[in-house]
Amino acid sequence: MHAFVYRSQRKEDTYVYLAQRDGFEVLPPALAQSLGTLQLVMELPLDARERLARADIDQVRDELGSRGFYLQLPPTVVSLLPPR
């Protein structure tokens, strides 16, 4: 299994993993529109990997198999300061 990873030009730190290269038709229209232009950044062989840096590899594999895509959003920023 391979994943083709695309970076959103409109949403910072947002990536879409696709099961098929340039297979954008699997994206819901509203999602595709909100992401804007997608730029291919890498191709990942998922069979030989045990983990990914910022995504759960099992979830990526499951969603690629069932939906044809996986959406990786930016990490959540948590403030370490006490509320005012």
Backbone torsions as a table, in degrees:
resi	resn	phi	psi	omega
1	MET	NA	133.8	177.0
2	HIS	-117.2	153.3	172.2
3	ALA	-124.5	136.6	175.2
4	PHE	-106.1	118.2	-170.8
5	VAL	-102.6	127.0	-178.1
6	TYR	-120.7	141.4	177.1
7	ARG	-101.3	135.6	176.3
8	SER	-74.2	132.7	177.1
9	GLN	-81.5	-15.4	-176.6
10	ARG	-99.9	-34.1	-175.6
11	LYS	-113.5	113.9	-177.3
12	GLU	-61.8	140.0	178.5
13	ASP	57.0	29.4	177.7
14	THR	-114.8	127.7	-176.0
15	TYR	-128.6	148.0	175.5
16	VAL	-119.9	127.2	174.3
17	TYR	-99.0	128.1	179.0
18	LEU	-116.7	144.9	177.3
19	ALA	-74.0	-29.0	179.9
20	GLN	-120.3	136.3	178.1
21	ARG	-59.1	129.5	180.0
22	ASP	57.5	27.4	-179.8
23	GLY	-87.4	53.4	-174.0
24	PHE	-66.6	-15.6	-177.5
25	GLU	-64.8	-17.5	178.3
26	VAL	-77.5	-14.6	-179.5
27	LEU	-77.6	134.4	173.6
28	PRO	-58.5	140.3	-175.6
29	PRO	-53.1	-42.0	-179.3
30	ALA	-64.9	-38.0	178.0
31	LEU	-66.9	-47.2	180.0
32	ALA	-58.3	-41.9	-179.9
33	GLN	-66.4	-41.1	-178.0
34	SER	-69.1	-28.3	-179.4
35	LEU	-80.0	-23.7	-177.9
36	GLY	72.1	-152.6	-179.3
37	THR	-67.2	135.0	178.0
38	LEU	-108.0	132.7	-178.3
39	GLN	-112.7	125.6	177.9
40	LEU	-63.9	126.8	179.4
41	VAL	-114.4	-27.2	177.3
42	MET	-168.9	162.5	171.8
43	GLU	-117.1	127.9	-177.2
44	LEU	-115.8	124.8	169.7
45	PRO	-79.4	111.9	-175.9
46	LEU	-82.5	-19.3	-179.4
47	ASP	-63.7	-38.2	-174.7
48	ALA	-90.8	-1.0	-177.2
49	ARG	-103.1	147.4	176.7
50	GLU	-102.8	-22.9	-179.6
51	ARG	-156.8	164.4	175.5
52	LEU	-121.9	157.8	-175.4
53	ALA	-63.8	-45.9	-172.5
54	ARG	-127.8	18.4	179.2
55	ALA	-146.5	151.1	176.4
56	ASP	-77.1	115.7	-173.7
57	ILE	-62.2	-34.3	178.3
58	ASP	-66.4	-40.0	177.8
59	GLN	-66.3	-40.9	178.0
60	VAL	-60.2	-48.2	179.8
61	ARG	-60.6	-45.1	-179.7
62	ASP	-61.0	-47.3	-177.5
63	GLU	-70.6	-34.4	175.1
64	LEU	-64.1	-39.7	179.6
65	GLY	-70.2	-38.7	-175.5
66	SER	-91.1	-39.2	-175.8
67	ARG	-110.1	-18.7	-178.5
68	GLY	88.7	-3.5	178.0
69	PHE	-153.4	159.6	173.9
70	TYR	-135.0	133.5	-179.9
71	LEU	-104.3	120.7	176.8
72	GLN	-104.9	113.4	-179.4
73	LEU	-91.9	162.1	178.1
74	PRO	-61.3	151.6	178.2
75	PRO	-64.1	149.5	178.2
76	THR	-75.1	132.8	178.4
77	VAL	-92.8	124.7	-179.7
78	VAL	-112.2	126.9	178.8
79	SER	-76.4	135.7	176.8
80	LEU	-95.7	-1.5	179.0
81	LEU	-84.3	143.7	177.7
82	PRO	-69.0	149.1	178.2
83	PRO	-64.7	150.9	-179.5
84	ARG	-82.2	NA	NA
